[in-house]
Amino acid sequence: MALTLLILGYLLAVPPLVVFRKMWRRRWWLAYGAHMLGALCIASGWLLWGSTWAMAVNILWALGFGVAFPIHAGRRRRAWLVACTGLAASLLLGGAAYGLLRSRLSKTKVSKATEGEAFADFRHNQANLKGAAKGIPLPGVYRYAASGHYTVSVSGLGSDKRTLPETVPAVLVAEGRCWTLNLRYFKQHHRTIRYCARSGGGLRMMWLENRNEFFGLKHLAKSRCEPDIIYLPGDEPGHRRPQRCRRLEGKSRFGKTNAKASFTYLAAESMTIGGKKIRVHHVRRDLEVKSLQSATIMQHLWYSADTGMLVRYRVHGRGSGLATFKSDFQLTLLDLSPRR
């Protein structure tokens, strides 16, 4: 397609330059139209070929022709030719710019995260750490059953809906009384949480990192919320802990962010994971972000009462601003024993 557009474009654009005088005087409208159409084909061809510099040069070429034409076309035609040339050049530039934007910011093709890569990363990362303490989740590669989807929409670029695969791998590396859980929704989207068990009981969330890629843009957001307590021994249903959140890494694309969250203890429950009945703490996390890109997210989380392992995660959220998103999905741990 790119080569066809280039050949067609040069066939249309070059002859008017070769027969400059005669055609401009007798068939000026034909010369002008052929050249501008040829320039558009050439710019489009180079855009599809992947050469943005060549595309820009040909757009400038078309603009130069559009400026030169009214000067040589004659006084009587000059005023409206200038207007027509400006309109044609604007349409050409706008179309090429939009085409470039769509080619560079097209939907990101996501692929399923593989357990082979998860095992390789676990062995590499865990080998560099000291041993884990007792009473925390065992290091290794876990699997979560997944359901649901999330959608990101950007004006002019369209909407990207991602349905989670049936299973999602998670890498857990541990050292001392802390561990990092890396949830791999896709190869292009990882969510990582750093947890620590309190010496007197209870669970803390040290930081949270989200790495995602959509419409050709890579997004990194790492944050910490304080106080970092998720739950403590003796918490009663309804007990709420407000938090203030700040960005640790990654630059905001949407201005200064004002984020606040809270953990609300809901209940002590029982749940069956991998055929084994366990006690769990059920908490809800409410997150509100206010900036040029705002969001309201509600997360339900279930943690093993014995180890603090995340055994179920359910999220409902929506955001608005330069981009809009909706999320509605759930993860449930399939087995308490990891693979190594």
C-alpha positions in Angstrom: 0.0 0.0 0.0 2.8 2.5 0.9 4.7 1.8 -2.3 1.5 2.2 -4.4 0.8 5.6 -2.8 4.4 6.7 -3.4 4.4 5.8 -7.0 1.0 7.3 -7.6 2.0 10.5 -5.8 5.2 11.1 -7.8 3.3 10.4 -11.0 0.8 13.1 -10.1 3.1 15.6 -8.5 6.2 15.7 -10.7 4.7 16.4 -14.2 3.3 19.8 -13.2 6.8 20.9 -12.3 8.3 19.6 -15.6 5.7 21.4 -17.7 5.7 24.4 -15.4 4.8 27.3 -17.7 2.4 26.0 -20.4 0.2 23.9 -18.1 0.1 26.6 -15.5 -1.2 29.1 -18.0 -3.7 26.9 -19.9 -4.7 24.2 -17.5 -3.6 25.7 -14.2 -6.4 24.0 -12.2 -5.3 20.6 -13.5 -1.7 21.2 -12.6 -2.6 22.6 -9.1 -5.0 19.7 -8.3 -2.6 17.0 -9.6 0.3 18.3 -7.6 -1.6 18.7 -4.3 -3.2 15.3 -4.6 0.2 13.8 -5.5 1.8 15.5 -2.4 -0.9 14.1 -0.2 -0.3 10.6 -1.6 3.4 10.9 -1.2 3.1 12.1 2.4 0.6 9.3 3.2 2.9 6.7 1.6 5.9 7.8 3.7 3.7 7.8 6.8 2.7 4.2 6.1 6.3 3.4 5.4 7.3 4.7 8.8 9.4 7.7 7.7 8.0 10.8 9.5 10.9 13.0 8.2 10.1 12.2 4.6 6.4 12.8 5.3 7.3 16.3 6.8 9.5 17.2 3.8 6.7 16.4 1.3 4.2 18.4 3.3 6.5 21.4 3.2 6.9 20.7 -0.6 3.1 20.9 -1.0 3.0 24.1 1.0 5.8 25.7 -1.1 3.9 24.8 -4.2 0.7 26.3 -2.8 2.4 29.6 -2.0 4.2 29.7 -5.4 1.1 29.0 -7.5 -0.9 32.1 -6.7 2.1 34.3 -7.3 2.5 32.9 -10.9 -1.2 32.3 -11.7 -2.0 35.9 -12.4 -3.5 38.9 -10.5 -7.1 38.2 -11.2 -7.0 34.7 -9.7 -4.6 35.5 -6.9 -6.9 36.4 -4.0 -9.2 33.3 -4.2 -6.3 31.1 -5.1 -4.5 32.1 -1.9 -7.6 31.2 0.1 -8.1 27.9 -1.7 -4.4 27.1 -1.3 -4.6 27.9 2.5 -7.6 25.7 2.9 -6.1 22.8 0.9 -2.8 23.1 2.9 -4.7 23.2 6.2 -6.6 20.0 5.2 -3.4 18.4 4.1 -1.6 19.2 7.3 -4.5 18.3 9.5 -5.0 15.0 7.7 -1.3 14.1 7.8 -1.1 15.1 11.5 -4.1 13.0 12.4 -2.8 10.1 10.4 0.6 10.4 12.2 -1.2 10.6 15.6 -3.3 7.5 14.9 -0.2 5.6 13.6 1.8 6.4 16.7 -1.0 6.1 19.2 -2.9 3.1 17.9 -4.3 0.5 20.1 -1.7 -1.5 22.0 -1.9 -5.2 21.2 -1.8 -7.0 24.5 -0.6 -10.6 25.0 -1.1 -13.0 27.8 1.6 -13.1 30.5 3.3 -16.5 30.5 4.2 -18.6 33.5 7.6 -19.3 32.0 8.6 -15.6 32.2 7.1 -15.5 35.7 9.3 -18.4 36.9 12.4 -16.9 35.3 11.8 -13.5 37.0 11.0 -15.2 40.4 14.2 -17.2 40.4 16.3 -14.2 39.4 14.7 -11.8 42.0 14.4 -14.3 44.9 18.0 -15.4 44.5 19.2 -11.9 45.3 17.2 -11.8 48.6 17.7 -13.3 52.0 15.3 -15.8 53.5 11.7 -15.0 54.4 10.4 -15.1 57.9 7.7 -17.6 59.1 4.1 -16.6 59.0 4.2 -14.8 55.6 3.2 -16.2 52.2 5.6 -18.7 50.6 7.7 -17.2 47.8 7.0 -18.5 44.3 4.6 -18.2 41.3 0.9 -18.2 42.1 -2.1 -18.3 39.8 -5.3 -16.4 40.0 -8.6 -17.1 38.3 -9.6 -13.9 36.5 -12.8 -12.6 35.1 -14.1 -9.2 33.9 -12.5 -6.4 31.9 -11.4 -2.8 31.9 -11.8 -0.1 29.1 -9.7 3.0 28.3 -11.1 5.6 25.9 -9.4 8.7 24.4 -11.2 11.2 22.2 -10.0 10.9 18.6 -8.2 7.7 19.2 -11.1 5.4 20.1 -11.7 2.9 22.9 -9.5 -0.1 24.0 -11.4 -2.8 25.9 -9.3 -5.5 27.5 -10.9 -8.7 28.8 -8.7 -10.5 31.3 -7.5 -14.1 30.5 -8.9 -17.0 32.5 -5.8 -17.2 34.6 -3.3 -14.5 35.7 0.2 -15.4 37.0 1.6 -13.6 40.0 5.2 -13.5 41.2 5.8 -13.3 45.0 9.3 -12.6 46.3 10.0 -12.3 50.0 12.6 -11.2 52.4 12.3 -11.0 56.2 8.7 -10.0 57.1 8.0 -8.3 53.8 7.1 -9.5 50.3 6.3 -8.1 46.9 3.4 -9.4 44.9 3.5 -8.8 41.1 0.1 -9.4 39.4 0.5 -9.9 35.6 -2.8 -9.1 33.9 -0.9 -9.0 30.5 2.7 -8.7 29.4 1.9 -5.0 28.9 0.2 -4.5 32.3 1.7 -5.3 35.7 0.4 -4.3 39.1 2.9 -4.7 42.0 2.3 -4.3 45.7 4.8 -4.3 48.6 3.4 -5.7 51.8 4.9 -6.1 55.3 3.6 -8.1 58.3 3.6 -6.2 61.6 5.4 -7.8 64.5 2.4 -7.5 66.7 0.0 -8.7 64.0 -1.7 -7.0 61.2 -0.7 -6.0 57.6 0.9 -3.0 56.0 1.0 -1.8 52.3 4.3 -0.1 51.7 3.8 1.0 48.1 1.9 0.3 45.0 3.1 0.4 41.4 1.1 0.2 38.2 2.8 -0.3 34.8 0.6 -0.2 31.8 0.7 0.5 28.1 -2.1 1.7 25.9 -2.4 3.6 22.6 1.4 3.4 22.3 2.1 5.2 25.6 3.8 3.6 28.5 2.4 4.6 31.9 4.2 4.2 35.2 2.7 5.2 38.5 4.2 4.3 41.9 2.7 5.7 45.0 2.6 5.3 48.8 -0.3 6.1 51.1 0.0 6.9 54.8 -0.7 5.6 57.3 0.1 2.3 55.6 -2.0 0.0 57.9 -4.4 -2.3 56.1 -5.8 -4.0 59.2 -4.8 -4.7 62.8 -5.8 -7.4 65.3 -9.0 -6.6 67.0 -10.4 -4.4 64.2 -14.2 -4.2 64.3 -16.4 -4.2 61.2 -16.8 -0.7 59.9 -13.4 0.6 61.3 -12.0 3.0 58.8 -8.5 4.3 58.2 -8.2 7.5 56.0 -5.0 7.9 54.0 -3.1 10.5 52.0 -1.3 9.3 48.9 1.8 10.7 47.2 3.6 9.8 44.0 7.0 8.1 44.4 8.0 7.5 40.8 6.7 8.3 37.4 5.6 11.7 36.0 2.0 12.7 35.9 0.7 13.4 32.4 -2.4 15.1 33.8 -1.1 17.8 36.1 -0.7 17.8 39.9 -2.5 15.0 41.5 -4.5 15.1 44.7 -5.2 11.6 45.9 -6.8 10.2 49.1 -7.8 6.7 50.1 -9.1 4.7 53.0 -9.1 1.1 54.2 -12.4 0.0 55.8 -12.4 -3.3 57.7 -15.6 -5.2 56.7 -15.6 -8.7 58.3 -13.6 -11.8 59.3 -14.8 -14.5 56.9 -14.0 -18.0 55.7 -13.1 -19.0 52.2 -12.1 -22.1 50.3 -8.9 -21.8 48.3 -7.6 -24.9 46.5 -9.8 -27.2 48.4 -8.6 -25.8 51.8 -10.9 -23.7 54.0 -9.1 -20.7 55.5 -9.9 -17.6 57.6 -9.7 -14.3 55.8 -9.9 -10.6 56.6 -12.2 -8.7 54.2 -11.4 -5.0 53.7 -12.5 -2.3 51.3 -10.2 0.3 49.8 -11.7 3.5 48.4 -9.5 5.7 46.3 -10.3 9.1 45.0 -8.0 11.1 42.6 -8.6 14.7 41.7 -6.7 16.4 38.9 -7.1 16.9 35.1 -7.5 13.1 35.2 -9.8 12.2 38.0 -10.9 8.8 39.2 -13.0 7.0 41.8 -12.1 3.4 42.5 -13.5 0.9 45.0 -11.5 -2.3 45.8 -12.6 -5.3 47.8 -9.7 -7.3 49.2 -9.5 -10.6 51.1 -6.3 -11.5 52.9 -5.4 -14.8 54.6 -5.6 -14.4 58.4 -2.6 -16.7 58.8 -0.1 -15.3 56.2 -1.5 -12.0 54.8 -1.7 -13.4 51.3 -4.0 -11.7 48.9 -6.6 -14.4 48.1 -9.2 -12.4 46.3 -9.3 -9.0 44.7 -12.3 -7.3 43.2 -12.3 -3.8 41.7 -14.9 -1.3 40.3 -13.7 2.0 39.1 -14.2 4.8 36.6 -12.3 7.9 35.6 -12.7 10.9 33.5 -10.7 13.8 32.0 -8.3 13.6 29.0 -9.0 9.9 29.0 -11.9 7.9 30.4 -11.7 4.4 31.9 -13.9 1.8 33.5 -12.8 -1.3 35.3 -14.8 -4.2 36.6 -12.9 -7.4 37.2 -12.0 -10.0 39.9 -9.0 -12.2 40.7 -9.3 -15.3 43.0 -6.3 -17.3 44.1 -6.4 -20.9 42.8 -3.9 -22.6 45.3 -2.2 -21.5 48.5 1.0 -23.4 47.5 3.1 -21.6 44.9 5.1 -23.3 42.1 8.8 -22.8 41.8 
